[in-house]
């Protein structure tokens, strides 16, 4: 078994994503297991595989709708799609066509506010049946515009009653949401995907200045004393025009620890706030109208 290339080579090859026939943006890289070779050559895979797509947050609505339909619908909704490998001149080199695609993991890399180009998302998905082929030609015209990333934006974090403290967060230490699915033996894998258990949320860690973290400190004290229930938290990713929002349920602080840094200067000391969530849903924020 060979692994697909996970990074762009010197020729700046790039990957385009299509879902149910619609262009869904350029990816930064792709990784996962294939039977042999790269994305080229007519090979068909009829067993379950998993691929990981990495991308910038400014992806189209269709990508995020796929995540939401996979993870929060009463039953995961599989899609058909294609991952197209193109060279720097947008000439198509090869493509992987897949069926039965269901998202099993959404991950946010560690992000420091102010460095927007560094923010990446990972989308891992299970597929059933795929075919690699070479079709030639160029990706151009409207397809190119549809794949162009939208301008980078900072993630917007909101926690009930802690709006001021959230505005002072300097770094988000990543977030991972996973689910387990199964497909009945002998099924075509396209319509009867079943969720084994609700999606689970990994611990979310926030880093901010110690003198700005009083709200989190008081919240932790209240939780430890049994005086506070979980709160709602939202993390909005990508372009405002899409407004994809991760809605974390029953969020509570697990601990607050000092971050390594300058000793003796309270203005520069930082703390790490670690939060646990008991559930997750997804929403799309209302489109904001431009102020004239």
Steps between C-alpha positions, in 0.01 A plus 500: 500500500630841411422840642379787286727806499417726792678818398543700184812422305736742325257532208234635739247230416168566667178322575147611413191360671159437350194380692191374317626667183566844652848658529586533870833678508872427494653281767842552655577127501352151505611186682364151535538138398478384139567156359788614281651802329391860517185663368545355153423179313162327474472312829177426681470460877191321633581494868474772761780752513564822686647816357604820676455832323668814631386844396474865592186599693372721217334207324155506335174424677481154339803368688365609838152376416655157437662509845171596665296240310752229589525578869169638622227368271287217641688276260830591327446608140760355259609700196677431174804704421832539329849604605678639194876535478605796282835660422593861552346591165165339601552212254330191640743219576266243657192464715356277768125452471333365813158399625348471846710779652417568867703735720638325808726775640529878491816650646626853551876545521659711772451864406654823623287806438649738245655226284201423284686321222612235749150381588414161350207263532513124465205296374532123524236295324408139435420402143359191332613429148740721308666517164817675395522621143669744268273724296732777383386850419509816710303628794401846392233765474230496764648189661819686586309789657283258698812341646676821596531527882308781663702752704634362828321602818572438867283242680237669716463344844201584722419353840192614689597763758867501397492720191774735625733216604447324165604816316838478677586147389836496322516138390265206449671167561302308243167315512405151378149362451465130416228248435490126433285361221429155363361361177308170491699212340417454135327838475594740222610747770303782347176516694510309828795650682437489874652710778638275774502777763453879510798712391755557775681828560865514598619742766520861379790703643523880492808710579470859621671748730465418869362845583225453239390157619307599815167400347626149429654472847173593671311259278732212594460583870122502464502163322723346766265631770196360322354845434518495119360282226646467155480793262447525126798587280524571130800507267433654158745405225562622148341781308208700647310429179493132602499546877571138588467472878601218733251503789653338810252386765538480878848652499693505829856593593709195589807686627707817465880474497788742451660517160882522480606861448662803658532457876413787730302709254129445557418700190673241284419182687256279317265226611353203322128445548384148419131448422291184468174475304235229523356538153517686171276627226562719198328811372535758228502857628269753333664690219613841622400793289767749409475835675498789254 
